[in-house]
Every structure is written in C-alpha cells, then in structure tokens.
Amino acid sequence: MLVQIDPDTHGPYLTKENGVSVLHLKISKALCGMMVSSLLFCRKLRKDLEQLVFKVNPYDICVANKMINVKQFTVL
C-alpha cells in the first residue's frame, strides 16, 4: 500500500522474496507506542462507558448513547 501511495519514496525499497513483494521497514518506537496507546485508550474508554450503561452504536463505534432523565446523552 505504501508503494502504491508514494512509489517514488518507497518503491526503491521493494524487493521480491520467494516471488512475493516485500517491503522491509524500520519504524521508530514512538510510532509503535502511539498506535498501541491509541488502541488501549479506545478499549478502556469503551469499557468505562459500557460500565456507565452507555450503549455503543454498532454502526459507528465512536458514538455511545445513554438516556438520562428522558433525554439522550451522546458521547462522540
């Protein structure tokens, strides 16, 4: 996908191994940490909202709703 997006930058690093296209990358620890921390944050937020009786929208997991005093409370 990276080669398709920017072939001039990533194309020279594309190699073939056993007939399969392979792109070896070295990423910084900060980037790995950001991805993992984002995932962990989202999982914890969802768990906390569900414990507070919010219903997560099955079509958009970034939306959670709860009825409070006959009014809908939405977290985005």
VOPA-609903 format. One record per atom (N, C-alpha, C): x, y, z; atom name; residue number from 1. Coordinates in nm, 4 decimals. Layout:
N
@xx=X; yy=Y; zz=Z; at=CA; i=NUM
...
//
This chain:
76
@xx=0.0828; yy=-0.1180; zz=0.0000; at=N; i=1
@xx=0.0000; yy=0.0000; zz=0.0000; at=CA; i=1
@xx=0.0881; yy=0.1254; zz=0.0000; at=C; i=1
@xx=0.1964; yy=0.1230; zz=0.0772; at=N; i=2
@xx=0.2856; yy=0.2386; zz=0.0798; at=CA; i=2
@xx=0.3453; yy=0.2669; zz=-0.0573; at=C; i=2
@xx=0.3810; yy=0.1624; zz=-0.1300; at=N; i=3
@xx=0.4378; yy=0.1798; zz=-0.2636; at=CA; i=3
@xx=0.3342; yy=0.2365; zz=-0.3589; at=C; i=3
@xx=0.2093; yy=0.1951; zz=-0.3445; at=N; i=4
@xx=0.1022; yy=0.2489; zz=-0.4291; at=CA; i=4
@xx=0.0773; yy=0.3960; zz=-0.3987; at=C; i=4
@xx=0.0858; yy=0.4334; zz=-0.2723; at=N; i=5
@xx=0.0613; yy=0.5719; zz=-0.2330; at=CA; i=5
@xx=0.1750; yy=0.6627; zz=-0.2784; at=C; i=5
@xx=0.2984; yy=0.6195; zz=-0.2566; at=N; i=6
@xx=0.4138; yy=0.7036; zz=-0.2908; at=CA; i=6
@xx=0.5251; yy=0.6160; zz=-0.3485; at=C; i=6
@xx=0.5126; yy=0.5789; zz=-0.4763; at=N; i=7
@xx=0.6101; yy=0.4885; zz=-0.5365; at=CA; i=7
@xx=0.7511; yy=0.5470; zz=-0.5440; at=C; i=7
@xx=0.7656; yy=0.6772; zz=-0.5567; at=N; i=8
@xx=0.8991; yy=0.7375; zz=-0.5655; at=CA; i=8
@xx=0.9769; yy=0.7218; zz=-0.4354; at=C; i=8
@xx=0.9069; yy=0.7321; zz=-0.3228; at=N; i=9
@xx=0.9734; yy=0.7217; zz=-0.1933; at=CA; i=9
@xx=0.9958; yy=0.5765; zz=-0.1516; at=C; i=9
@xx=0.8937; yy=0.4924; zz=-0.1646; at=N; i=10
@xx=0.9005; yy=0.3569; zz=-0.1109; at=CA; i=10
@xx=0.9361; yy=0.2510; zz=-0.2147; at=C; i=10
@xx=0.9170; yy=0.2809; zz=-0.3420; at=N; i=11
@xx=0.9442; yy=0.1846; zz=-0.4488; at=CA; i=11
@xx=1.0843; yy=0.1270; zz=-0.4494; at=C; i=11
@xx=1.1881; yy=0.2098; zz=-0.4283; at=N; i=12
@xx=1.3241; yy=0.1556; zz=-0.4304; at=CA; i=12
@xx=1.3517; yy=0.0500; zz=-0.3227; at=C; i=12
@xx=1.2710; yy=0.0467; zz=-0.2179; at=N; i=13
@xx=1.2925; yy=-0.0481; zz=-0.1081; at=CA; i=13
@xx=1.2113; yy=-0.1763; zz=-0.1245; at=C; i=13
@xx=1.1320; yy=-0.1862; zz=-0.2299; at=N; i=14
@xx=1.0502; yy=-0.3038; zz=-0.2567; at=CA; i=14
@xx=1.1376; yy=-0.4134; zz=-0.3166; at=C; i=14
@xx=1.1321; yy=-0.5319; zz=-0.2576; at=N; i=15
@xx=1.2102; yy=-0.6457; zz=-0.3072; at=CA; i=15
@xx=1.1180; yy=-0.7649; zz=-0.3271; at=C; i=15
@xx=1.1691; yy=-0.8664; zz=-0.3918; at=N; i=16
@xx=1.0949; yy=-0.9924; zz=-0.4108; at=CA; i=16
@xx=1.1635; yy=-1.0998; zz=-0.3283; at=C; i=16
@xx=1.0849; yy=-1.1713; zz=-0.2510; at=N; i=17
@xx=1.1344; yy=-1.2852; zz=-0.1729; at=CA; i=17
@xx=1.0413; yy=-1.4021; zz=-0.2001; at=C; i=17
@xx=1.0948; yy=-1.5059; zz=-0.2619; at=N; i=18
@xx=1.0166; yy=-1.6240; zz=-0.2988; at=CA; i=18
@xx=0.8956; yy=-1.5856; zz=-0.3850; at=C; i=18
@xx=0.9152; yy=-1.4901; zz=-0.4739; at=N; i=19
@xx=0.8087; yy=-1.4485; zz=-0.5642; at=CA; i=19
@xx=0.7046; yy=-1.3564; zz=-0.5035; at=C; i=19
@xx=0.7265; yy=-1.3141; zz=-0.3797; at=N; i=20
@xx=0.6319; yy=-1.2266; zz=-0.3109; at=CA; i=20
@xx=0.6970; yy=-1.0898; zz=-0.2919; at=C; i=20
@xx=0.6231; yy=-0.9843; zz=-0.3204; at=N; i=21
@xx=0.6739; yy=-0.8490; zz=-0.2982; at=CA; i=21
@xx=0.6828; yy=-0.8220; zz=-0.1484; at=C; i=21
@xx=0.7986; yy=-0.7713; zz=-0.1043; at=N; i=22
@xx=0.8224; yy=-0.7469; zz=0.0375; at=CA; i=22
@xx=0.8805; yy=-0.6070; zz=0.0532; at=C; i=22
@xx=0.8336; yy=-0.5357; zz=0.1520; at=N; i=23
@xx=0.8850; yy=-0.4032; zz=0.1842; at=CA; i=23
@xx=0.9284; yy=-0.4067; zz=0.3296; at=C; i=23
@xx=1.0588; yy=-0.4016; zz=0.3530; at=N; i=24
@xx=1.1119; yy=-0.4030; zz=0.4897; at=CA; i=24
@xx=1.1206; yy=-0.2593; zz=0.5379; at=C; i=24
@xx=1.0664; yy=-0.2348; zz=0.6553; at=N; i=25
@xx=1.0656; yy=-0.1010; zz=0.7124; at=CA; i=25
@xx=1.1190; yy=-0.1040; zz=0.8539; at=C; i=25
@xx=1.1767; yy=0.0056; zz=0.8927; at=N; i=26
@xx=1.2165; yy=0.0229; zz=1.0316; at=CA; i=26
@xx=1.1385; yy=0.1435; zz=1.0821; at=C; i=26
@xx=1.0555; yy=0.1215; zz=1.1846; at=N; i=27
@xx=0.9774; yy=0.2323; zz=1.2375; at=CA; i=27
@xx=1.0271; yy=0.2647; zz=1.3773; at=C; i=27
@xx=1.0058; yy=0.3864; zz=1.4159; at=N; i=28
@xx=1.0525; yy=0.4295; zz=1.5473; at=CA; i=28
@xx=0.9623; yy=0.3733; zz=1.6564; at=C; i=28
@xx=1.0179; yy=0.3599; zz=1.7739; at=N; i=29
@xx=0.9407; yy=0.3090; zz=1.8861; at=CA; i=29
@xx=0.8246; yy=0.4025; zz=1.9182; at=C; i=29
@xx=0.8443; yy=0.5323; zz=1.8985; at=N; i=30
@xx=0.7385; yy=0.6282; zz=1.9274; at=CA; i=30
@xx=0.6156; yy=0.6004; zz=1.8418; at=C; i=30
@xx=0.6354; yy=0.5674; zz=1.7157; at=N; i=31
@xx=0.5221; yy=0.5390; zz=1.6285; at=CA; i=31
@xx=0.4495; yy=0.4137; zz=1.6748; at=C; i=31
@xx=0.5241; yy=0.3099; zz=1.7088; at=N; i=32
@xx=0.4612; yy=0.1870; zz=1.7585; at=CA; i=32
@xx=0.3844; yy=0.2164; zz=1.8866; at=C; i=32
@xx=0.4444; yy=0.2924; zz=1.9745; at=N; i=33
@xx=0.3803; yy=0.3250; zz=2.1007; at=CA; i=33
@xx=0.2534; yy=0.4044; zz=2.0814; at=C; i=33
@xx=0.2534; yy=0.4951; zz=1.9848; at=N; i=34
@xx=0.1347; yy=0.5761; zz=1.9607; at=CA; i=34
@xx=0.0196; yy=0.4890; zz=1.9131; at=C; i=34
@xx=0.0473; yy=0.3933; zz=1.8258; at=N; i=35
@xx=-0.0591; yy=0.3072; zz=1.7754; at=CA; i=35
@xx=-0.1146; yy=0.2201; zz=1.8870; at=C; i=35
@xx=-0.0269; yy=0.1618; zz=1.9661; at=N; i=36
@xx=-0.0709; yy=0.0741; zz=2.0743; at=CA; i=36
@xx=-0.1446; yy=0.1548; zz=2.1805; at=C; i=36
@xx=-0.0907; yy=0.2715; zz=2.2154; at=N; i=37
@xx=-0.1556; yy=0.3504; zz=2.3198; at=CA; i=37
@xx=-0.2930; yy=0.3978; zz=2.2751; at=C; i=37
@xx=-0.3094; yy=0.4303; zz=2.1471; at=N; i=38
@xx=-0.4405; yy=0.4700; zz=2.0959; at=CA; i=38
@xx=-0.5406; yy=0.3568; zz=2.1077; at=C; i=38
@xx=-0.4971; yy=0.2370; zz=2.0706; at=N; i=39
@xx=-0.5849; yy=0.1213; zz=2.0794; at=CA; i=39
@xx=-0.6232; yy=0.0924; zz=2.2246; at=C; i=39
@xx=-0.5263; yy=0.0981; zz=2.3143; at=N; i=40
@xx=-0.5544; yy=0.0730; zz=2.4555; at=CA; i=40
@xx=-0.6492; yy=0.1783; zz=2.5123; at=C; i=40
@xx=-0.6293; yy=0.3055; zz=2.4728; at=N; i=41
@xx=-0.7174; yy=0.4116; zz=2.5189; at=CA; i=41
@xx=-0.8610; yy=0.3875; zz=2.4729; at=C; i=41
@xx=-0.8772; yy=0.3531; zz=2.3451; at=N; i=42
@xx=-1.0120; yy=0.3289; zz=2.2916; at=CA; i=42
@xx=-1.0806; yy=0.2123; zz=2.3620; at=C; i=42
@xx=-1.0052; yy=0.1060; zz=2.3863; at=N; i=43
@xx=-1.0629; yy=-0.0097; zz=2.4558; at=CA; i=43
@xx=-1.1054; yy=0.0267; zz=2.5977; at=C; i=43
@xx=-1.0213; yy=0.1028; zz=2.6691; at=N; i=44
@xx=-1.0540; yy=0.1410; zz=2.8061; at=CA; i=44
@xx=-1.1725; yy=0.2368; zz=2.8090; at=C; i=44
@xx=-1.1754; yy=0.3331; zz=2.7171; at=N; i=45
@xx=-1.2868; yy=0.4268; zz=2.7120; at=CA; i=45
@xx=-1.4179; yy=0.3531; zz=2.6872; at=C; i=45
@xx=-1.4168; yy=0.2601; zz=2.5922; at=N; i=46
@xx=-1.5390; yy=0.1850; zz=2.5632; at=CA; i=46
@xx=-1.5841; yy=0.1049; zz=2.6855; at=C; i=46
@xx=-1.4895; yy=0.0388; zz=2.7510; at=N; i=47
@xx=-1.5222; yy=-0.0406; zz=2.8699; at=CA; i=47
@xx=-1.5811; yy=0.0484; zz=2.9796; at=C; i=47
@xx=-1.5191; yy=0.1653; zz=3.0014; at=N; i=48
@xx=-1.5683; yy=0.2570; zz=3.1039; at=CA; i=48
@xx=-1.7082; yy=0.3090; zz=3.0706; at=C; i=48
@xx=-1.7316; yy=0.3439; zz=2.9437; at=N; i=49
@xx=-1.8641; yy=0.3917; zz=2.9027; at=CA; i=49
@xx=-1.9687; yy=0.2823; zz=2.9189; at=C; i=49
@xx=-1.9341; yy=0.1598; zz=2.8830; at=N; i=50
@xx=-2.0295; yy=0.0492; zz=2.8977; at=CA; i=50
@xx=-2.0599; yy=0.0220; zz=3.0448; at=C; i=50
@xx=-1.9618; yy=0.0410; zz=3.1333; at=N; i=51
@xx=-1.9871; yy=0.0249; zz=3.2766; at=CA; i=51
@xx=-2.0813; yy=0.1330; zz=3.3289; at=C; i=51
@xx=-2.0830; yy=0.2477; zz=3.2609; at=N; i=52
@xx=-2.1746; yy=0.3563; zz=3.2967; at=CA; i=52
@xx=-2.3084; yy=0.3439; zz=3.2229; at=C; i=52
@xx=-2.3337; yy=0.2266; zz=3.1662; at=N; i=53
@xx=-2.4574; yy=0.1891; zz=3.0980; at=CA; i=53
@xx=-2.4798; yy=0.2679; zz=2.9678; at=C; i=53
@xx=-2.3717; yy=0.3075; zz=2.9021; at=N; i=54
@xx=-2.3829; yy=0.3650; zz=2.7682; at=CA; i=54
@xx=-2.3917; yy=0.2500; zz=2.6693; at=C; i=54
@xx=-2.4655; yy=0.2712; zz=2.5622; at=N; i=55
@xx=-2.4756; yy=0.1735; zz=2.4541; at=CA; i=55
@xx=-2.3912; yy=0.2242; zz=2.3376; at=C; i=55
@xx=-2.2923; yy=0.1449; zz=2.2983; at=N; i=56
@xx=-2.2073; yy=0.1823; zz=2.1855; at=CA; i=56
@xx=-2.2826; yy=0.1518; zz=2.0566; at=C; i=56
@xx=-2.2817; yy=0.2482; zz=1.9657; at=N; i=57
@xx=-2.3502; yy=0.2344; zz=1.8381; at=CA; i=57
@xx=-2.2830; yy=0.1238; zz=1.7565; at=C; i=57
@xx=-2.3585; yy=0.0210; zz=1.7118; at=N; i=58
@xx=-2.2970; yy=-0.0896; zz=1.6377; at=CA; i=58
@xx=-2.2487; yy=-0.0493; zz=1.4978; at=C; i=58
@xx=-2.2976; yy=0.0635; zz=1.4470; at=N; i=59
@xx=-2.2573; yy=0.1078; zz=1.3132; at=CA; i=59
@xx=-2.1432; yy=0.2085; zz=1.3180; at=C; i=59
@xx=-2.1243; yy=0.2738; zz=1.4309; at=N; i=60
@xx=-2.0162; yy=0.3711; zz=1.4480; at=CA; i=60
@xx=-1.9676; yy=0.3601; zz=1.5914; at=C; i=60
@xx=-1.8563; yy=0.2899; zz=1.6126; at=N; i=61
@xx=-1.8087; yy=0.2634; zz=1.7488; at=CA; i=61
@xx=-1.7548; yy=0.3876; zz=1.8187; at=C; i=61
@xx=-1.7514; yy=0.5003; zz=1.7475; at=N; i=62
@xx=-1.7080; yy=0.6261; zz=1.8080; at=CA; i=62
@xx=-1.8252; yy=0.7017; zz=1.8707; at=C; i=62
@xx=-1.9428; yy=0.6412; zz=1.8720; at=N; i=63
@xx=-2.0629; yy=0.7048; zz=1.9270; at=CA; i=63
@xx=-2.1211; yy=0.6132; zz=2.0350; at=C; i=63
@xx=-2.1474; yy=0.6723; zz=2.1512; at=N; i=64
@xx=-2.2119; yy=0.5979; zz=2.2597; at=CA; i=64
@xx=-2.3267; yy=0.6834; zz=2.3136; at=C; i=64
@xx=-2.4380; yy=0.6189; zz=2.3444; at=N; i=65
@xx=-2.5582; yy=0.6891; zz=2.3908; at=CA; i=65
@xx=-2.6064; yy=0.6339; zz=2.5231; at=C; i=65
@xx=-2.6733; yy=0.7225; zz=2.5988; at=N; i=66
@xx=-2.7353; yy=0.6833; zz=2.7248; at=CA; i=66
@xx=-2.8537; yy=0.7754; zz=2.7486; at=C; i=66
@xx=-2.9630; yy=0.7201; zz=2.7962; at=N; i=67
@xx=-3.0797; yy=0.8003; zz=2.8316; at=CA; i=67
@xx=-3.0642; yy=0.8454; zz=2.9769; at=C; i=67
@xx=-3.0702; yy=0.9782; zz=2.9973; at=N; i=68
@xx=-3.0601; yy=1.0363; zz=3.1313; at=CA; i=68
@xx=-3.1784; yy=1.1308; zz=3.1494; at=C; i=68
@xx=-3.2644; yy=1.0996; zz=3.2448; at=N; i=69
@xx=-3.3830; yy=1.1824; zz=3.2717; at=CA; i=69
@xx=-3.4622; yy=1.2095; zz=3.1438; at=C; i=69
@xx=-3.4918; yy=1.1068; zz=3.0682; at=N; i=70
@xx=-3.5722; yy=1.1101; zz=2.9460; at=CA; i=70
@xx=-3.5057; yy=1.1919; zz=2.8343; at=C; i=70
@xx=-3.3761; yy=1.2162; zz=2.8449; at=N; i=71
@xx=-3.3026; yy=1.2848; zz=2.7388; at=CA; i=71
@xx=-3.1851; yy=1.1975; zz=2.6980; at=C; i=71
@xx=-3.1533; yy=1.2022; zz=2.5694; at=N; i=72
@xx=-3.0418; yy=1.1226; zz=2.5187; at=CA; i=72
@xx=-2.9116; yy=1.1978; zz=2.5405; at=C; i=72
@xx=-2.8145; yy=1.1299; zz=2.5983; at=N; i=73
@xx=-2.6809; yy=1.1847; zz=2.6197; at=CA; i=73
@xx=-2.5881; yy=1.1099; zz=2.5249; at=C; i=73
@xx=-2.5184; yy=1.1820; zz=2.4392; at=N; i=74
@xx=-2.4329; yy=1.1200; zz=2.3374; at=CA; i=74
@xx=-2.2883; yy=1.1602; zz=2.3594; at=C; i=74
@xx=-2.2006; yy=1.0610; zz=2.3539; at=N; i=75
@xx=-2.0556; yy=1.0838; zz=2.3611; at=CA; i=75
@xx=-1.9973; yy=1.0478; zz=2.2254; at=C; i=75
@xx=-1.9228; yy=1.1412; zz=2.1676; at=N; i=76
@xx=-1.8571; yy=1.1168; zz=2.0391; at=CA; i=76
@xx=-1.7069; yy=1.1087; zz=2.0596; at=C; i=76
//
